[in-house]
Protein backbone atom coordinates (compact mmCIF):
# COMPACT_ATOMS: atom_id res chain seq x y z
CA UNK A 1 0.00 0.00 0.00
CA UNK A 2 1.35 3.45 -0.92
CA UNK A 3 0.55 6.98 0.18
CA UNK A 4 -0.37 8.09 -3.35
CA UNK A 5 -3.60 10.08 -3.61
CA UNK A 6 -5.35 9.99 -6.99
CA UNK A 7 -5.52 13.24 -9.00
CA UNK A 8 -3.79 15.19 -6.25
CA UNK A 9 -2.29 18.67 -6.27
CA UNK A 10 1.00 19.40 -4.53
CA UNK A 11 2.09 22.92 -3.59
CA UNK A 12 5.78 23.73 -3.43
CA UNK A 13 7.12 26.99 -1.96
CA UNK A 14 10.45 28.06 -3.42
CA UNK A 15 13.03 30.81 -3.35
CA UNK A 16 15.04 30.85 -6.60
CA UNK A 17 18.25 31.34 -4.58
CA UNK A 18 18.13 27.95 -2.83
CA UNK A 19 19.95 25.12 -4.64
CA UNK A 20 18.24 22.48 -2.49
CA UNK A 21 14.81 23.81 -3.38
CA UNK A 22 15.87 23.63 -7.02
CA UNK A 23 16.79 19.97 -6.61
CA UNK A 24 13.45 19.22 -4.96
CA UNK A 25 11.53 21.04 -7.69
CA UNK A 26 13.23 18.98 -10.39
CA UNK A 27 12.32 15.83 -8.45
CA UNK A 28 8.68 16.90 -8.26
CA UNK A 29 8.56 17.48 -12.00
CA UNK A 30 9.76 13.89 -12.38
CA UNK A 31 7.06 12.73 -9.96
CA UNK A 32 4.44 14.27 -12.24
CA UNK A 33 5.52 11.84 -14.97
CA UNK A 34 5.01 8.70 -12.88
CA UNK A 35 2.27 9.56 -10.38
CA UNK A 36 -1.16 11.20 -10.88
CA UNK A 37 -0.14 14.53 -9.34
CA UNK A 38 0.13 18.14 -10.44
CA UNK A 39 2.68 20.50 -8.87
CA UNK A 40 1.76 24.12 -8.25
CA UNK A 41 4.60 26.51 -7.46
CA UNK A 42 4.42 29.34 -4.95
CA UNK A 43 6.90 31.90 -3.66
CA UNK A 44 8.54 32.00 -0.26
CA UNK A 45 11.47 34.26 0.56
CA UNK A 46 14.65 33.55 2.44
CA UNK A 47 15.04 37.32 2.72
CA UNK A 48 11.69 37.56 4.51
CA UNK A 49 12.49 34.51 6.65
CA UNK A 50 15.84 35.90 7.78
CA UNK A 51 14.79 39.52 8.20
CA UNK A 52 16.03 40.82 11.56
CA UNK A 53 18.11 37.75 12.33
CA UNK A 54 21.75 37.87 13.37
CA UNK A 55 23.51 36.49 10.30
CA UNK A 56 27.09 36.31 8.97
CA UNK A 57 28.00 39.37 6.92
CA UNK A 58 28.30 37.40 3.68
CA UNK A 59 24.83 35.90 4.13
CA UNK A 60 23.35 39.33 4.91
CA UNK A 61 24.64 40.56 1.54
CA UNK A 62 23.08 37.55 -0.19
CA UNK A 63 19.75 38.18 1.51
CA UNK A 64 19.78 41.78 0.33
CA UNK A 65 20.21 40.61 -3.26
CA UNK A 66 17.67 37.87 -2.69
CA UNK A 67 14.75 40.30 -2.56
CA UNK A 68 14.99 40.83 -6.32
CA UNK A 69 14.00 37.45 -7.80
CA UNK A 70 11.15 36.78 -5.37
CA UNK A 71 9.68 40.25 -5.90
CA UNK A 72 9.83 39.71 -9.65
CA UNK A 73 8.16 36.31 -9.31
CA UNK A 74 5.32 37.80 -7.27
CA UNK A 75 4.91 40.66 -9.73
CA UNK A 76 4.72 38.19 -12.61
CA UNK A 77 2.20 36.03 -10.77
CA UNK A 78 0.01 39.05 -10.12
CA UNK A 79 0.09 40.13 -13.75
CA UNK A 80 -0.19 36.74 -15.47
CA UNK A 81 -1.43 34.30 -12.82
CA UNK A 82 0.45 31.92 -10.55
CA UNK A 83 0.71 29.31 -13.30
CA UNK A 84 3.59 31.34 -14.79
CA UNK A 85 5.73 30.56 -11.75
CA UNK A 86 6.50 27.04 -12.98
CA UNK A 87 8.32 28.27 -16.08
CA UNK A 88 9.68 31.44 -14.50
CA UNK A 89 11.21 29.44 -11.65
CA UNK A 90 12.77 27.09 -14.19
CA UNK A 91 14.24 30.09 -16.04
CA UNK A 92 15.64 31.59 -12.84
CA UNK A 93 16.94 28.27 -11.55
CA UNK A 94 18.64 27.38 -14.81
CA UNK A 95 20.42 30.71 -14.91
CA UNK A 96 21.33 30.80 -11.20
CA UNK A 97 22.25 27.17 -10.47
CA UNK A 98 23.30 25.75 -13.82
CA UNK A 99 24.71 28.80 -15.59
CA UNK A 100 26.01 30.51 -12.40
CA UNK A 101 24.66 33.91 -13.46
CA UNK A 102 25.03 36.69 -10.92
CA UNK A 103 21.95 38.09 -9.21
CA UNK A 104 20.92 41.48 -10.52
CA UNK A 105 18.85 43.38 -13.09
CA UNK A 106 20.27 41.51 -16.09
CA UNK A 107 19.31 38.17 -14.56
CA UNK A 108 15.78 39.35 -13.74
CA UNK A 109 15.13 40.71 -17.22
CA UNK A 110 16.63 37.65 -18.91
CA UNK A 111 14.59 35.18 -16.85
CA UNK A 112 11.39 37.04 -17.71
CA UNK A 113 12.31 37.14 -21.39
CA UNK A 114 13.11 33.41 -21.37
CA UNK A 115 9.44 32.63 -20.73
CA UNK A 116 7.89 35.42 -22.78
CA UNK A 117 6.96 37.72 -19.90
CA UNK A 118 7.31 41.49 -19.90
CA UNK A 119 10.97 42.28 -19.08
CA UNK A 120 9.79 45.57 -17.56
CA UNK A 121 8.64 43.53 -14.55
CA UNK A 122 12.32 43.36 -13.60
CA UNK A 123 11.79 46.80 -12.04
CA UNK A 124 9.88 45.03 -9.25
CA UNK A 125 13.21 43.74 -7.92
CA UNK A 126 14.03 47.09 -6.30
CA UNK A 127 10.48 48.09 -5.37
CA UNK A 128 8.54 47.39 -2.18
CA UNK A 129 5.27 47.45 -4.11
CA UNK A 130 4.88 43.68 -4.01
CA UNK A 131 6.27 43.02 -0.54
CA UNK A 132 2.86 42.66 1.11
CA UNK A 133 1.83 40.00 -1.42
CA UNK A 134 5.27 38.37 -1.13
CA UNK A 135 4.94 38.14 2.64
CA UNK A 136 1.43 36.72 2.34
CA UNK A 137 2.63 33.99 -0.05
CA UNK A 138 5.61 33.29 2.21
CA UNK A 139 3.43 32.97 5.30
CA UNK A 140 0.92 30.73 3.56
CA UNK A 141 3.70 28.27 2.84
CA UNK A 142 5.72 28.55 6.02
CA UNK A 143 3.21 28.82 8.86
CA UNK A 144 2.11 25.17 8.67
CA UNK A 145 5.72 24.00 9.06
CA UNK A 146 7.19 26.69 11.34
CA UNK A 147 9.96 29.25 10.97
CA UNK A 148 12.89 27.02 11.94
CA UNK A 149 13.09 25.64 8.39
CA UNK A 150 13.74 27.21 5.02
CA UNK A 151 12.88 25.94 1.57
CA UNK A 152 11.82 23.59 0.02
CA UNK A 153 8.41 23.43 1.69
CA UNK A 154 5.73 21.15 0.31
CA UNK A 155 2.00 20.96 1.02
CA UNK A 156 0.47 17.67 -0.11
CA UNK A 157 -2.74 15.70 0.42
CA UNK A 158 -2.51 13.33 3.36
CA UNK A 159 -4.69 10.76 5.08
CA UNK A 160 -8.44 11.41 5.21
CA UNK A 161 -8.12 14.36 2.86
CA UNK A 162 -6.18 16.59 5.23
CA UNK A 163 -3.23 18.61 4.00
CA UNK A 164 0.21 17.71 5.29
CA UNK A 165 3.04 20.25 5.15
CA UNK A 166 6.73 19.58 5.56
CA UNK A 167 10.24 20.80 4.79
CA UNK A 168 12.17 18.76 2.26
CA UNK A 169 13.06 16.31 0.97
CA UNK A 170 16.67 17.41 0.62
CA UNK A 171 18.11 15.10 -2.01
CA UNK A 172 20.86 15.06 -4.61
CA UNK A 173 20.85 14.32 -7.44
CA UNK A 174 17.12 14.64 -8.15
CA UNK A 175 15.72 11.10 -8.59
CA UNK A 176 14.21 10.34 -11.98
CA UNK A 177 11.53 8.00 -13.28
CA UNK A 178 10.19 5.41 -10.90
CA UNK A 179 12.90 6.28 -8.37
CA UNK A 180 11.23 9.70 -8.10
CA UNK A 181 7.86 8.04 -7.62
CA UNK A 182 9.07 5.73 -4.87
CA UNK A 183 10.58 8.65 -2.98
CA UNK A 184 7.29 10.51 -3.29
CA UNK A 185 5.37 7.53 -1.93
CA UNK A 186 7.73 7.23 1.03
CA UNK A 187 7.81 10.93 1.83
CA UNK A 188 4.02 11.12 1.93
CA UNK A 189 3.84 7.97 4.04
CA UNK A 190 6.11 9.30 6.79
CA UNK A 191 4.86 12.91 6.58
CA UNK A 192 1.28 11.68 6.92
CA UNK A 193 2.03 9.77 10.11
CA UNK A 194 0.66 11.68 13.14
CA UNK A 195 3.45 12.83 15.43
CA UNK A 196 6.21 12.23 12.88
CA UNK A 197 8.67 15.13 12.72
CA UNK A 198 12.12 14.34 11.45
CA UNK A 199 14.54 12.05 9.64
CA UNK A 200 17.99 13.49 9.09
CA UNK A 201 21.62 12.63 8.42
CA UNK A 202 24.74 14.67 7.73
CA UNK A 203 25.03 15.86 4.13
CA UNK A 204 28.31 14.80 2.55
CA UNK A 205 27.42 15.92 -0.99
CA UNK A 206 26.48 19.27 -2.42
CA UNK A 207 23.76 19.70 -5.05
CA UNK A 208 24.42 17.70 -8.19
CA UNK A 209 22.79 19.57 -11.07
CA UNK A 210 22.12 16.85 -13.63
Phi and psi in degrees as GROMACS dihedral restraints (atoms count N, CA, C in turn):
[ dihedral_restraints ]
;  ai    aj    ak    al  type     phi  dphi    fc
    3     4     5     6     1  -112.9    20    10
    4     5     6     7     1   172.6    20    10
    6     7     8     9     1   -93.7    20    10
    7     8     9    10     1    11.4    20    10
    9    10    11    12     1   -67.7    20    10
   10    11    12    13     1   135.1    20    10
   12    13    14    15     1  -110.6    20    10
   13    14    15    16     1   128.3    20    10
   15    16    17    18     1   -63.7    20    10
   16    17    18    19     1   142.0    20    10
   18    19    20    21     1    49.5    20    10
   19    20    21    22     1    47.5    20    10
   21    22    23    24     1   -98.2    20    10
   22    23    24    25     1   154.8    20    10
   24    25    26    27     1  -112.7    20    10
   25    26    27    28     1   131.2    20    10
   27    28    29    30     1  -110.9    20    10
   28    29    30    31     1   134.5    20    10
   30    31    32    33     1  -103.7    20    10
   31    32    33    34     1   131.9    20    10
   33    34    35    36     1  -120.6    20    10
   34    35    36    37     1   130.5    20    10
   36    37    38    39     1  -101.6    20    10
   37    38    39    40     1   125.7    20    10
   39    40    41    42     1  -130.4    20    10
   40    41    42    43     1   153.7    20    10
   42    43    44    45     1  -119.5    20    10
   43    44    45    46     1   125.8    20    10
   45    46    47    48     1   -55.8    20    10
   46    47    48    49     1   -22.0    20    10
   48    49    50    51     1   -68.9    20    10
   49    50    51    52     1   -29.3    20    10
   51    52    53    54     1   -82.5    20    10
   52    53    54    55     1   117.5    20    10
   54    55    56    57     1   -67.1    20    10
   55    56    57    58     1   -30.1    20    10
   57    58    59    60     1   -73.6    20    10
   58    59    60    61     1   -35.3    20    10
   60    61    62    63     1   -63.6    20    10
   61    62    63    64     1   -39.1    20    10
   63    64    65    66     1   -59.9    20    10
   64    65    66    67     1   -44.5    20    10
   66    67    68    69     1   -60.3    20    10
   67    68    69    70     1   -44.8    20    10
   69    70    71    72     1   -64.5    20    10
   70    71    72    73     1   -38.8    20    10
   72    73    74    75     1   -64.6    20    10
   73    74    75    76     1   -38.6    20    10
   75    76    77    78     1   -68.1    20    10
   76    77    78    79     1   -34.7    20    10
   78    79    80    81     1   -63.4    20    10
   79    80    81    82     1   -45.1    20    10
   81    82    83    84     1   -63.4    20    10
   82    83    84    85     1   -35.5    20    10
   84    85    86    87     1   -65.4    20    10
   85    86    87    88     1   -31.0    20    10
   87    88    89    90     1   -69.9    20    10
   88    89    90    91     1   -38.7    20    10
   90    91    92    93     1   -59.3    20    10
   91    92    93    94     1   -38.1    20    10
   93    94    95    96     1   -56.7    20    10
   94    95    96    97     1   -28.7    20    10
   96    97    98    99     1   -78.1    20    10
   97    98    99   100     1   -21.6    20    10
   99   100   101   102     1  -123.6    20    10
  100   101   102   103     1    -3.1    20    10
  102   103   104   105     1  -135.2    20    10
  103   104   105   106     1   152.7    20    10
  105   106   107   108     1   -79.2    20    10
  106   107   108   109     1    67.8    20    10
  108   109   110   111     1  -131.8    20    10
  109   110   111   112     1   155.7    20    10
  111   112   113   114     1  -126.2    20    10
  112   113   114   115     1   131.9    20    10
  114   115   116   117     1   -97.5    20    10
  115   116   117   118     1   129.5    20    10
  117   118   119   120     1  -112.2    20    10
  118   119   120   121     1   131.8    20    10
  120   121   122   123     1  -100.9    20    10
  121   122   123   124     1   140.0    20    10
  123   124   125   126     1  -136.0    20    10
  124   125   126   127     1   161.2    20    10
  126   127   128   129     1   -99.2    20    10
  127   128   129   130     1   130.0    20    10
  129   130   131   132     1  -118.2    20    10
  130   131   132   133     1   173.6    20    10
  132   133   134   135     1  -139.9    20    10
  133   134   135   136     1   120.5    20    10
  135   136   137   138     1   -64.9    20    10
  136   137   138   139     1   -28.2    20    10
  138   139   140   141     1   -68.7    20    10
  139   140   141   142     1   -39.6    20    10
  141   142   143   144     1   -66.7    20    10
  142   143   144   145     1   -46.7    20    10
  144   145   146   147     1   -57.9    20    10
  145   146   147   148     1   -39.5    20    10
  147   148   149   150     1   -97.2    20    10
  148   149   150   151     1     4.6    20    10
  150   151   152   153     1   -59.9    20    10
  151   152   153   154     1   126.3    20    10
  153   154   155   156     1    83.9    20    10
  154   155   156   157     1    -1.8    20    10
  156   157   158   159     1   -86.1    20    10
  157   158   159   160     1   154.2    20    10
  159   160   161   162     1   -82.2    20    10
  160   161   162   163     1   107.2    20    10
  162   163   164   165     1  -124.7    20    10
  163   164   165   166     1   156.4    20    10
  165   166   167   168     1   -58.5    20    10
  166   167   168   169     1   148.6    20    10
  168   169   170   171     1   -55.7    20    10
  169   170   171   172     1   -42.3    20    10
  171   172   173   174     1   -62.9    20    10
  172   173   174   175     1   -38.6    20    10
  174   175   176   177     1   -72.4    20    10
  175   176   177   178     1   -34.1    20    10
  177   178   179   180     1   -59.7    20    10
  178   179   180   181     1   -43.4    20    10
  180   181   182   183     1   -62.6    20    10
  181   182   183   184     1   -40.2    20    10
  183   184   185   186     1   -64.6    20    10
  184   185   186   187     1   -41.0    20    10
  186   187   188   189     1   -65.6    20    10
  187   188   189   190     1   -32.7    20    10
  189   190   191   192     1   -64.4    20    10
  190   191   192   193     1   -44.1    20    10
  192   193   194   195     1   -69.7    20    10
  193   194   195   196     1   -27.2    20    10
  195   196   197   198     1   -67.8    20    10
  196   197   198   199     1   -17.5    20    10
  198   199   200   201     1   -61.5    20    10
  199   200   201   202     1   -33.8    20    10
  201   202   203   204     1   -58.4    20    10
  202   203   204   205     1   -61.4    20    10
  204   205   206   207     1   -59.7    20    10
  205   206   207   208     1   -39.7    20    10
  207   208   209   210     1   -70.5    20    10
  208   209   210   211     1   -36.2    20    10
  210   211   212   213     1   -62.9    20    10
  211   212   213   214     1   -42.3    20    10
  213   214   215   216     1   -63.7    20    10
  214   215   216   217     1   -41.9    20    10
  216   217   218   219     1   -60.8    20    10
  217   218   219   220     1   -43.4    20    10
  219   220   221   222     1   -66.3    20    10
  220   221   222   223     1   -40.9    20    10
  222   223   224   225     1   -61.3    20    10
  223   224   225   226     1   -43.1    20    10
  225   226   227   228     1   -65.1    20    10
  226   227   228   229     1   -40.9    20    10
  228   229   230   231     1   -64.4    20    10
  229   230   231   232     1   -37.2    20    10
  231   232   233   234     1   -67.7    20    10
  232   233   234   235     1   -37.1    20    10
  234   235   236   237     1   -80.7    20    10
  235   236   237   238     1   -37.1    20    10
  237   238   239   240     1  -114.8    20    10
  238   239   240   241     1   -13.4    20    10
  240   241   242   243     1   104.1    20    10
  241   242   243   244     1   151.6    20    10
  243   244   245   246     1   -65.5    20    10
  244   245   246   247     1   -17.1    20    10
  246   247   248   249     1   -63.4    20    10
  247   248   249   250     1   -20.5    20    10
  249   250   251   252     1   -73.1    20    10
  250   251   252   253     1   -15.1    20    10
  252   253   254   255     1   -65.8    20    10
  253   254   255   256     1   -30.9    20    10
  255   256   257   258     1   -56.2    20    10
  256   257   258   259     1   -54.0    20    10
  258   259   260   261     1   -75.6    20    10
  259   260   261   262     1   -34.4    20    10
  261   262   263   264     1   -67.7    20    10
  262   263   264   265     1   -39.8    20    10
  264   265   266   267     1   -62.3    20    10
  265   266   267   268     1   -41.4    20    10
  267   268   269   270     1   -61.5    20    10
  268   269   270   271     1   -40.7    20    10
  270   271   272   273     1   -64.3    20    10
  271   272   273   274     1   -46.9    20    10
  273   274   275   276     1   -61.8    20    10
  274   275   276   277     1   -49.2    20    10
  276   277   278   279     1   -62.2    20    10
  277   278   279   280     1   -39.8    20    10
  279   280   281   282     1   -61.6    20    10
  280   281   282   283     1   -44.0    20    10
  282   283   284   285     1   -71.4    20    10
  283   284   285   286     1   -39.9    20    10
  285   286   287   288     1   -76.5    20    10
  286   287   288   289     1   -50.1    20    10
  288   289   290   291     1   -92.7    20    10
  289   290   291   292     1   -35.1    20    10
  291   292   293   294     1   -90.8    20    10
  292   293   294   295     1   -44.9    20    10
  294   295   296   297     1   -93.3    20    10
  295   296   297   298     1    -6.5    20    10
  297   298   299   300     1    57.9    20    10
  298   299   300   301     1    37.9    20    10
  300   301   302   303     1   -77.3    20    10
  301   302   303   304     1   139.4    20    10
  303   304   305   306     1   -68.7    20    10
  304   305   306   307     1   146.1    20    10
  306   307   308   309     1   -67.1    20    10
  307   308   309   310     1   141.9    20    10
  309   310   311   312     1   154.2    20    10
  310   311   312   313     1  -178.1    20    10
  312   313   314   315     1   -58.0    20    10
  313   314   315   316     1   -37.8    20    10
  315   316   317   318     1   -64.8    20    10
  316   317   318   319     1   -40.4    20    10
  318   319   320   321     1   -62.7    20    10
  319   320   321   322     1   -47.8    20    10
  321   322   323   324     1   -59.3    20    10
  322   323   324   325     1   -48.6    20    10
  324   325   326   327     1   -64.3    20    10
  325   326   327   328     1   -39.8    20    10
  327   328   329   330     1   -67.6    20    10
  328   329   330   331     1   -41.9    20    10
  330   331   332   333     1   -62.8    20    10
  331   332   333   334     1   -42.0    20    10
  333   334   335   336     1   -62.3    20    10
  334   335   336   337     1   -45.5    20    10
  336   337   338   339     1   -64.4    20    10
  337   338   339   340     1   -33.8    20    10
  339   340   341   342     1   -55.6    20    10
  340   341   342   343     1   -33.2    20    10
  342   343   344   345     1  -112.3    20    10
  343   344   345   346     1    16.3    20    10
  345   346   347   348     1    75.2    20    10
  346   347   348   349     1    24.4    20    10
  348   349   350   351     1   -99.5    20    10
  349   350   351   352     1   160.0    20    10
  351   352   353   354     1   -62.7    20    10
  352   353   354   355     1   114.1    20    10
  354   355   356   357     1   -61.0    20    10
  355   356   357   358     1   -18.7    20    10
  357   358   359   360     1   -63.9    20    10
  358   359   360   361     1   -20.4    20    10
  360   361   362   363     1   -64.7    20    10
  361   362   363   364     1   -13.3    20    10
  363   364   365   366     1   -60.6    20    10
  364   365   366   367     1   -22.6    20    10
  366   367   368   369     1   -63.7    20    10
  367   368   369   370     1   -20.9    20    10
  369   370   371   372     1   -63.1    20    10
  370   371   372   373     1   -21.8    20    10
  372   373   374   375     1   -59.3    20    10
  373   374   375   376     1   -31.9    20    10
  375   376   377   378     1  -110.7    20    10
  376   377   378   379     1    15.5    20    10
  378   379   380   381     1  -112.9    20    10
  379   380   381   382     1   148.3    20    10
  381   382   383   384     1   -92.3    20    10
  382   383   384   385     1     6.3    20    10
  384   385   386   387     1   -57.1    20    10
  385   386   387   388     1   -34.6    20    10
  387   388   389   390     1  -103.4    20    10
  388   389   390   391     1     8.5    20    10
  390   391   392   393     1   -67.2    20    10
  391   392   393   394     1   -33.7    20    10
  393   394   395   396     1   -64.7    20    10
  394   395   396   397     1   -45.1    20    10
  396   397   398   399     1   -67.0    20    10
  397   398   399   400     1   -37.2    20    10
  399   400   401   402     1   -61.2    20    10
  400   401   402   403     1   -46.9    20    10
  402   403   404   405     1   -63.6    20    10
  403   404   405   406     1   -38.3    20    10
  405   406   407   408     1   -64.3    20    10
  406   407   408   409     1   -43.8    20    10
  408   409   410   411     1   -64.0    20    10
  409   410   411   412     1   -43.6    20    10
  411   412   413   414     1   -57.7    20    10
  412   413   414   415     1   -49.5    20    10
  414   415   416   417     1   -65.5    20    10
  415   416   417   418     1   -37.0    20    10
  417   418   419   420     1   -60.5    20    10
  418   419   420   421     1   -36.5    20    10
  420   421   422   423     1   -80.2    20    10
  421   422   423   424     1   -39.0    20    10
  423   424   425   426     1   -88.4    20    10
  424   425   426   427     1   -32.6    20    10
  426   427   428   429     1   -57.6    20    10
  427   428   429   430     1   -38.6    20    10
  429   430   431   432     1   -68.0    20    10
  430   431   432   433     1   -17.3    20    10
  432   433   434   435     1  -111.9    20    10
  433   434   435   436     1   -12.9    20    10
  435   436   437   438     1    96.5    20    10
  436   437   438   439     1   167.8    20    10
  438   439   440   441     1   -98.9    20    10
  439   440   441   442     1     8.7    20    10
  441   442   443   444     1   -95.5    20    10
  442   443   444   445     1    14.7    20    10
  444   445   446   447     1  -128.1    20    10
  445   446   447   448     1   167.8    20    10
  447   448   449   450     1  -113.2    20    10
  448   449   450   451     1  -124.9    20    10
  450   451   452   453     1  -125.3    20    10
  451   452   453   454     1   145.2    20    10
  453   454   455   456     1   -84.5    20    10
  454   455   456   457     1   146.6    20    10
  456   457   458   459     1  -121.6    20    10
  457   458   459   460     1   135.3    20    10
  459   460   461   462     1  -124.9    20    10
  460   461   462   463     1   137.2    20    10
  462   463   464   465     1  -112.5    20    10
  463   464   465   466     1   127.9    20    10
  465   466   467   468     1  -140.9    20    10
  466   467   468   469     1   157.8    20    10
  468   469   470   471     1   -71.1    20    10
  469   470   471   472     1   133.8    20    10
  471   472   473   474     1  -117.1    20    10
  472   473   474   475     1  -163.0    20    10
  474   475   476   477     1   -58.7    20    10
  475   476   477   478     1   143.4    20    10
  477   478   479   480     1    58.1    20    10
  478   479   480   481     1    27.5    20    10
  480   481   482   483     1    80.4    20    10
  481   482   483   484     1    -0.8    20    10
  483   484   485   486     1   -80.9    20    10
  484   485   486   487     1   151.6    20    10
  486   487   488   489     1   -84.0    20    10
  487   488   489   490     1   134.9    20    10
  489   490   491   492     1  -112.3    20    10
  490   491   492   493     1   139.5    20    10
  492   493   494   495     1  -125.4    20    10
  493   494   495   496     1   141.1    20    10
  495   496   497   498     1  -159.0    20    10
  496   497   498   499     1   159.0    20    10
  498   499   500   501     1   -88.7    20    10
  499   500   501   502     1   136.9    20    10
  501   502   503   504     1   106.0    20    10
  502   503   504   505     1  -167.1    20    10
  504   505   506   507     1   -74.3    20    10
  505   506   507   508     1   148.8    20    10
  507   508   509   510     1   -96.3    20    10
  508   509   510   511     1   112.7    20    10
  510   511   512   513     1  -147.7    20    10
  511   512   513   514     1   143.7    20    10
  513   514   515   516     1  -149.7    20    10
  514   515   516   517     1   138.0    20    10
  516   517   518   519     1   -70.8    20    10
  517   518   519   520     1   171.9    20    10
  519   520   521   522     1   -66.9    20    10
  520   521   522   523     1   122.0    20    10
  522   523   524   525     1   -60.9    20    10
  523   524   525   526     1   150.6    20    10
  525   526   527   528     1  -124.3    20    10
  526   527   528   529     1   158.1    20    10
  528   529   530   531     1    59.9    20    10
  529   530   531   532     1  -141.0    20    10
  531   532   533   534     1   -65.8    20    10
  532   533   534   535     1   -24.7    20    10
  534   535   536   537     1   -60.3    20    10
  535   536   537   538     1   -39.5    20    10
  537   538   539   540     1   -64.5    20    10
  538   539   540   541     1   -41.5    20    10
  540   541   542   543     1   -64.4    20    10
  541   542   543   544     1   -41.7    20    10
  543   544   545   546     1   -64.9    20    10
  544   545   546   547     1   -40.0    20    10
  546   547   548   549     1   -62.9    20    10
  547   548   549   550     1   -41.7    20    10
  549   550   551   552     1   -58.7    20    10
  550   551   552   553     1   -47.0    20    10
  552   553   554   555     1   -57.7    20    10
  553   554   555   556     1   -45.2    20    10
  555   556   557   558     1   -68.8    20    10
  556   557   558   559     1   -40.7    20    10
  558   559   560   561     1   -61.6    20    10
  559   560   561   562     1   -45.2    20    10
  561   562   563   564     1   -66.9    20    10
  562   563   564   565     1   -33.4    20    10
  564   565   566   567     1   -63.0    20    10
  565   566   567   568     1   -50.0    20    10
  567   568   569   570     1   -72.9    20    10
  568   569   570   571     1   -39.8    20    10
  570   571   572   573     1   -66.6    20    10
  571   572   573   574     1   -26.8    20    10
  573   574   575   576     1   -85.9    20    10
  574   575   576   577     1     0.6    20    10
  576   577   578   579     1   -84.0    20    10
  577   578   579   580     1   119.1    20    10
  579   580   581   582     1   -55.3    20    10
  580   581   582   583     1   133.2    20    10
  582   583   584   585     1    84.3    20    10
  583   584   585   586     1    -4.2    20    10
  585   586   587   588     1   -80.4    20    10
  586   587   588   589     1   132.9    20    10
  588   589   590   591     1  -123.7    20    10
  589   590   591   592     1   -40.7    20    10
  591   592   593   594     1  -154.8    20    10
  592   593   594   595     1   138.4    20    10
  594   595   596   597     1  -128.5    20    10
  595   596   597   598     1   134.8    20    10
  597   598   599   600     1  -157.5    20    10
  598   599   600   601     1   149.0    20    10
  600   601   602   603     1  -148.4    20    10
  601   602   603   604     1   161.2    20    10
  603   604   605   606     1   -64.2    20    10
  604   605   606   607     1   132.4    20    10
  606   607   608   609     1   -79.4    20    10
  607   608   609   610     1   127.3    20    10
  609   610   611   612     1  -116.9    20    10
  610   611   612   613     1     8.0    20    10
  612   613   614   615     1  -132.9    20    10
  613   614   615   616     1   143.6    20    10
  615   616   617   618     1   -85.7    20    10
  616   617   618   619     1   177.4    20    10
  618   619   620   621     1   -59.6    20    10
  619   620   621   622     1   132.5    20    10
  621   622   623   624     1  -107.1    20    10
  622   623   624   625     1   106.4    20    10
  624   625   626   627     1   -88.4    20    10
  625   626   627   628     1    88.5    20    10
